């Protein structure tokens, strides 16, 4: 394993570990339990999970891995705050979307070399990328890994 | 910039961004404000910040960057839960330790190439590292970056 391969594989592993932690925390919760607030007056568990699914779904086009699978989740979980949409997907539906989106991402990650990761993501212009080569796909992976961890820390606070 | 340099610089940038967010959130809080619980019955802000300082301090020997600077923080912030030690450092003291530890880490990171990051960290044995080359310094950087994000998500919930 070259240093280049080692650092890339370590980052994909860090992503995967956070996905697995989130899966363990959210998968299998009942629809009722999903409505628990993480703290008084704060987001509900269902919002955090749906939010993670929507953000990860948006990574597909951002990383050049294909079209979005579930843009219909944005209104409830991304563009709006919790409780702005009354009709939410069931826990079982969210679990299916979560698995589908993360499976698709991980398959794409497996095909990326360090040179692929160092390429620009799709939202930055060629000029802006030339000025700042750290606006690359790898930075997206790392920032979304931190993003999962951020909300995992919150979800862990939900009263039992 | 080679792909190898780009991915390494992106990871150091992701670390730095999380450090800056934590600095913005914790620095300048009064000693009284530091005693706010992030949610009813949960850790106080002072514990989260001291915990981050202690965990980052322990990264120095783990990454081969020198001895620990503040092992005296462990009893209050690492080995014990919140409220097990009554006499805590002031917010101003924690800020000094935080700056000192993170400055030392960042100086070390600046000298690491991808080959340095791909080396084993100091706690894994040569045999275990041969069996799993992802037990490297880069994995430590990424896991501690997620760790900051995890507690940042919690600290952001503290009632204003």
Contacts between the chains, C-beta under 8 A, distances in Angstrom:
chain1	res1	chain2	res2	distance
A	1	B	118	7.8
A	1	B	133	5.2
A	3	B	4	6.8
A	3	B	113	7.5
A	3	B	114	4.1
A	3	B	115	4.3
A	3	B	117	7.1
A	3	B	118	3.9
A	4	B	3	6.8
A	4	B	4	4.8
A	4	B	7	7.6
A	4	B	114	5.9
A	6	B	114	7.9
A	6	B	117	7.8
A	6	B	118	3.9
A	6	B	133	5.7
A	6	B	134	6.9
A	6	B	136	5.9
A	6	B	138	7.0
A	7	B	4	7.6
A	7	B	7	5.7
A	7	B	8	6.5
A	7	B	11	7.4
A	7	B	114	5.5
A	7	B	117	5.6
A	7	B	118	6.0
A	7	B	136	7.9
A	7	B	138	4.8
A	8	B	7	6.5
A	9	B	134	5.9
A	10	B	134	5.1
A	10	B	136	6.2
A	10	B	138	4.6
A	10	B	139	4.5
A	10	B	142	6.2
A	11	B	7	7.4
A	11	B	11	7.0
A	11	B	138	7.6
A	11	B	142	6.0
A	13	B	134	5.5
A	13	B	139	6.9
A	14	B	139	6.8
A	14	B	142	4.0
A	14	B	143	6.3
A	14	B	146	6.5
A	17	B	143	7.8
A	18	B	146	6.1
A	38	B	39	7.5
A	38	B	157	7.0
A	39	B	38	7.5
A	39	B	39	3.8
A	39	B	40	7.5
A	39	B	157	5.1
A	40	B	39	7.5
A	40	B	40	7.0
A	42	B	157	5.9
A	113	B	3	7.5
A	114	B	3	4.1
A	114	B	4	5.9
A	114	B	6	7.9
A	114	B	7	5.5
A	115	B	3	4.3
A	117	B	3	7.1
A	117	B	6	7.8
A	117	B	7	5.6
A	118	B	1	7.8
A	118	B	2	8.0
A	118	B	3	3.9
A	118	B	6	3.9
A	118	B	7	5.9
A	133	B	1	5.2
A	133	B	6	5.7
A	134	B	6	6.9
A	134	B	9	5.8
A	134	B	10	5.1
A	134	B	13	5.5
A	136	B	6	6.0
A	136	B	7	7.9
A	136	B	10	6.2
A	138	B	6	7.0
A	138	B	7	4.8
A	138	B	10	4.6
A	138	B	11	7.6
A	139	B	10	4.5
A	139	B	13	6.9
A	139	B	14	6.8
A	142	B	10	6.2
A	142	B	11	6.1
A	142	B	14	4.0
A	142	B	142	7.4
A	142	B	145	7.2
A	143	B	14	6.3
A	143	B	17	7.8
A	145	B	142	7.2
A	145	B	145	7.7
A	145	B	146	6.1
A	146	B	14	6.5
A	146	B	18	6.1
A	146	B	145	6.1
A	146	B	146	6.0
A	146	B	148	7.9
A	146	B	149	3.9
A	147	B	149	7.3
A	148	B	146	7.9
A	149	B	146	3.9
A	149	B	147	7.3
A	149	B	149	4.1
A	149	B	150	4.5
A	149	B	153	7.3
A	150	B	149	4.5
A	150	B	150	6.7
A	150	B	152	6.0
A	150	B	153	3.7
A	151	B	153	5.8
A	152	B	150	6.0
A	152	B	153	7.3
A	153	B	149	7.3
A	153	B	150	3.7
A	153	B	151	5.8
A	153	B	152	7.3
A	153	B	153	3.9
A	153	B	154	4.5
A	154	B	153	4.5
A	154	B	154	6.2
A	154	B	156	7.9
A	154	B	157	6.2
A	156	B	154	7.9
A	157	B	38	7.0
A	157	B	39	5.1
A	157	B	42	5.9
A	157	B	154	6.3
A	157	B	157	7.0
